Structure formats: structure tokens, C-alpha cells
Amino acid sequence: MVTVGLTGGIGAGKSTALAIFGELGAITISADQLVHELYARPLVATEVEARFGPSVLDPHGRVDTRLLAEAVRGRRRELRWLERLTHPLVAEEIERRIGDAPARTVVVCEVPLLFESGFERLFDLVVTVEAGGETRRRRSTHGFDVDMFSELEALQASSERRVAGSDLSFFNDGDREELGHFVQEAYGRALGMLEERR
């Protein structure tokens, strides 16, 4: 097995890249999706509610990520508390899913805060997808206003830090076809690593 960590800035195209990896045959994992699943767990929701109050829960008692984002906005101490709660659980779940994957496969995990969380150790190959600030704001599917986008961006590693820490990087200011060529290159490298381990 070869594990690939996929990261990048907000709106850079990580999710699209992950989808292309899946189309090529990789097993894919999204850390954001894992966080959503964690927030649906009663024990996690109870801890979050105890810290932030019932206003961050949806009608079903699960954590509403948009309401939670508003609750931590501008409150770095609260955000750090939340990261201390979720990051170990996310790492544990990533490791579990990697462990469950078939031996002769490439597993690609999209982790927006890969470097900030110290998750590099989980991966054989680290790939970053970057893009210019205007492009990323335009593409961002989260619907954040400019202030929220800037605040969240400031909490992430810089583009330079991600590129320096990655084995492969791509500036995704073009179209999906160009991104697809890069993903094919990255997937080919992972397959080559897999072949070397036979």
C-alpha cells in the first residue's frame, strides 16, 4: 500500500483533485468528511455543546459546522480547543481506514490542515494543490464572506510552507483538465512506489 496526503489552500481544488484520484482507481478519504461524521457522534456533540452551548447543534442534536464556525470566529483559543478535540480523533480514523484498505492499493487522503496537524507522518507521498488568492476565493464552495475567508486562511500554513513540505505541488489556476494531468502524474508516482514494494 502507498498512502498519499493531499492538501492545499481553501478553494484551491483539493476536493476536485481527490475526485480525480478516485476516478483513476485510488481509495479516497476526506478529513473534512470525517470531521462531519465525528460531529454526528453523541459523545463529541455533547463535548462541543458543553463548551459552546446548544446553539451550535442542529435539530437532530448533531454539531452544525456552519454555526460552530460562527461560534469560534475571532476566538483563537476556542478554535485551538476544538482542534485538540478533533485532530486526534481524525488521525485515529484515518489510520483505521488506511489499515482496512487492501494491501495493493493507493490510498489518498485530503487533509486541509495536514502540516498544521502534524499528519505528515501518516503518508508516503505528500501532494499540495495551490492557487492564487482571487481564484481560491471565487472557487470556495464554503460560501464564507471575505472576512471569514481571510480569518480561516490566516490559521493555515502558508502556500510556501505547504509547497516546501510536499513531494509534489501544482498551482491550479487553470481548468480541470490541467489539474487532471497533474493528478495523473501524482497517481503514477504513487503506483511506481507501490511497484517498488512488490
N, C-alpha and C positions, 0 to 999 in steps of 0.2 A: 504494500500500500504506500501511496505517496499523498501527503497532506499539503494543501495549498491554502495559505491565508490570503484573503482578498480584502484590501482596504482602500481608502481614498477619502476625499473631502465630500461634504454634503452636496448632493446633486451632481457629482462627477460622473456617475454612470455605473456605480458598483452593482446595483441590482440588475441592470441590463447585462453587464458582464457575467454575473452569476448565472443568469438565464441562458446565456450563450454557452457557458461551460456545461450546463445541464444538457443542452441540445447536442453537444459533442460527446456526451456519454459519462460525464463526471457525476458523482454523487454530490449534491449541493446542500449546504446548511446556511441558514441566515441567522446571525446572532440577534438581529432585531426581532425576528420571529420568535426566537427562544425567549427573549425578554417579555414579549406579549404573552407567551404561554406561562411564564413564571408569574406574571401579574394576575393570571386567572387562578392560580393556586390559592386556596383559602388561607394557608399559613402566611404566605407572602403578602396577600391583600390585607390581612389582619395587622401585620407589622407596619405596612405603609399607612393604613388608616390610623393606627396609634400615633404615628409621627405627624401626619398631615391633616387628619380629620376625615370625616365621612364624605366631604365634598369632592374628594378625588376618586370616588368609586362610582361605577355605573349602576343602573337599576338592578343588575344581577349580582352586585357585590364584588365585581372584579375591578381592578385598577383601570381607570380611563387614562391612557397615556397623554392625551392632549390636556386634560385637566391637571394631571400631575406635572406636566411641563410648565404650565402656568404657575403652579404652586411653588416650583423651585426657581422660577425666573428671578434672576438677580440675587439669588441666595446660594452662594457657592458652598457654604457649609452644609446646607441641606442636600445639595447635589452630591457632595462627597459622601454623605451618609448613605444616600441611595446607591451610589456606586459600590460602597463597601458591602451593601446588602446583596446587590445583584451580580457583580462581577464574578465572585467565587462560584455562584450557582450556575452562571452561564458557562464558565470554564469547565465545570463538572459535567454539564450536559453535553458540551462539545466533545469532551474526551469520551463520554459514554457512547455518543453516536459514531465517533471515529472508531471506537473499539468494536462496535456492532457491524461496521462495514466489511464487505468481503475483502479478502487479502489482496487480490489482484486488481485493485481499483484506485482511481484518483478521487480524493475527497476534497472539495473546495468549500471553504467556509468564509462567508462575507462577515467581516468584523470591523465596523466603522472605527472603533477605539482600540484597534489591535495593539498599537505601541503604547498608548496610554494605560492599557490594562495589563501590559506585560505578557500578552498572549503569544509573542513570537515563538516561545519555546514549544508551542503545540504544532508548529508547521515546518515541513521540509523546504518549502518554497514560499516566499512572500512576494505578493504582487500588489502594486498600487495603481489605481486609476485616478488621475487628476484632471482638472480643467480650470480654466480661468474663472475668476470670481463672478463676473457678469453671467457667464454661461451657466455656472452652478446655481446661481440664484434663480435664473429663468427656468432651469430644469427641475428644481427641487419640487418633489411631489408632496412634501410635508405641509405646504401651504403656510409656512411661517412668514410673519411680516419681516421687514428688513431688520428691525432691531433684534428680534428673536434669532433670526438667521445669524447675525453678526455675533450675538452673545454665545450661541452654541458653537459657532466656528472658532471663537476665541478659546474655547475649552479643549479644542482638539490640537493634536500635534500639527505643526506647520507642514505645508506641502513639501518643503525642502527636507524636513525630518523624515517624512514617510518615504520619499524617494531615496534618501540616503540609506534607510534601513531595509529597503526592499531589494530583492534579486532582479525583478523586472518592473518597469514602470512605463506608463503610457499617458500622454496628455490628450484627453478625449474632447477636443474642441471641434471635431468633425461629425460624421454621421455614424450610424450603427454598423455600416459595412466596414468602415475603418477600424472601429472597435472590435468587430468580429475577427479581423485579420490578426490583431494583437492577441486576442483570446486564443485563437488557434495556435499562435506561436507559443504562448504560455502553456497551453494544454499539451502541445507537442513536447515541450521541455519536461513537463511532469511525466509524460509517457516514457520519455527517454530515461528518466530517473528510475521509473518502475522497471524498465527492461534491464537496467544495470543491476538491479537487485535480484534478478532471477537466479 
